[in-house]
Each structure stands twice: as structure tokens, then as C-alpha cells.
Amino acid sequence: MTERDTTPDSTAVRVALWRALHVQADPLPHVLEDEFGLRLAAPGADWRKRPDMDLQFTRAFRAGIVARARFVEDLVAEQVGRGVDQYVILGAGLDSFAQRRPELAARLTLFEIDQPGTQAWKRRRLAELGQGEPGWLRFVPVDFEAGERWPERLAAAGFDAARPALVACTGVSMYLSHEALADTLRQIAAFAPGSMLAMTFIVPPECAEPDERPGFEAALRGARASGTPFLSLLAPPQMLALACGAGFRHAEVVPAAELAQRYFAGRDDGLRPGSAEPFLLATT
């Protein structure tokens, strides 16, 4: 196996560390309590000295990361209340919902989809941390680069296409080409009636708030320099058009400002997510 096969994706690690940084550096109340990803990544004692952990520079980014995670977990609870019992995380990375919220996750069959190397590493780390793999948790390795079709692998893992599901896909769409994104939306739109997709997407720089654009453009440059450029930047009307064209019965955009109002109102530290990453909510 190559080094890439035996180490977690750097973006997934950064997301996990930002979630832990929120708990360790930001005052109460915390939007999300998640330090499990930090335990998974085991970055070393000096991880907070990394340049990408700078408290001031990362404020909006880490706020956005915890806001989107909290929003999805609130959706999970809501959908479970409606009787939905299948949850698919597309591009799971170091997601820790199964370990942090087992009382809720156990009411679902939870499918985590990611690259084979990332999943093998994660499962090894879970075992090292003494975490079991309950029957309701299914790991679905998919080699996207080899052209494997994730819906087929999902079905092989026990997904019931006749029953509705919640699909979460956060921090992924911008790395997909326009064609790959449209194809992904069509695949999810074919799920059973009553299914829901919650997908974040990144808007073009001109759609972000003016004071956020320098940091946003720096993030775009950093992504290019690291070899993971953003391929799809979509204004909300464009994303809605893609979703409707894919066959969803209903689609709406939840702006980042709505998440800020929901989870950050009343804070006196000024912590709030930036405006560049809204949600697409679409139902079949």
C-alpha cells in the first residue's frame, strides 16, 4: 500500500482538529462537543501549534465546521423521529457520530462511505482505541478513482433501496467536477420517496461577504497548492438547478446565516461561520 493508503486524508484530519479546537479554545456554550476525532487522528501534543490551527485565522472556518456537523445531527434526530432508519454519510472521513451518539445511532443502520485506505486506517484506529463495530454500523469502502459505483457497494452492505434514508455529504461537493456532482445528485434522487439529502457546497468568492473574501481566496489558493483544488463553486440558484435537474421532488438552500442565527446567536465572542458554505436540502 502507498503512504496515501495508510494515512488519513489531510483535509479530514484538519476538520477533526478544528472540531476539537472549538471545544478546547472557544468559550461555552459549544455548538458541538467532539474531541473523539482528535483521539482518532492522534496528531501529537503540539498539534495546536500547527499553522492551520491559528485561533484567529481559523475562527470562521472552525465555526462553519461545527455548525454543519450540528445541523446534520439535528436532522438525524428529526428524521429518526419520522421513522427513517437508514443514514448514509458520503465521504465520512473521521466522522465520529457513531462513537459520540450511540444512543441515537443505534436506532439506525449507519453506512459510512469513503476511500478504502481511509476506512482501513479508521477501523484500525477504532480498534486501537477499544471501540467496537456494532452491527448497525456498516463501513462501505469505495474506490472512486477506480470508477466504483457507490450505490452498488451501498446495496451490497445491506442498504434497503425500498426504504427512505437520510444522506449527509459535507465538505465534499467542491472537490467534485460539475459532471461528477450532477451524477451524485442523480444517484441520490433515485432513492426511495421520503429520502433526504443534506449537502454543503461552496459558493464563488463574489457570493461571499466582502470582508470574508480575502480569507476565502487564501483558502482557495491553499487547496490548489495542496493538490486538492476546488472544482465546483456554485451560487445557490445554480445548485438548486442541479438538484431539480437531478430529479429531486423539492430542493432548498439553507444559507450559512441561518446556521449562524440558529447556533451562534447571543454569543459575546463574535464566533460565527462564514457565508461561503450553505446547505442544499433536497427530498425525493
Helices and strands as residue ranges (DSSP letters): H 3-6, H 10-25, H 36-41, G 47-49, G 51-53, H 59-81, E 86-90, H 97-100, H 102-105, E 109-114, H 116-128, E 137-141, G 144-146, H 150-156, E 166-169, G 173-175, H 178-189, E 196-200, G 205-207, G 210-212, H 213-225, H 236-246, E 250-254, H 256-264, E 279-283
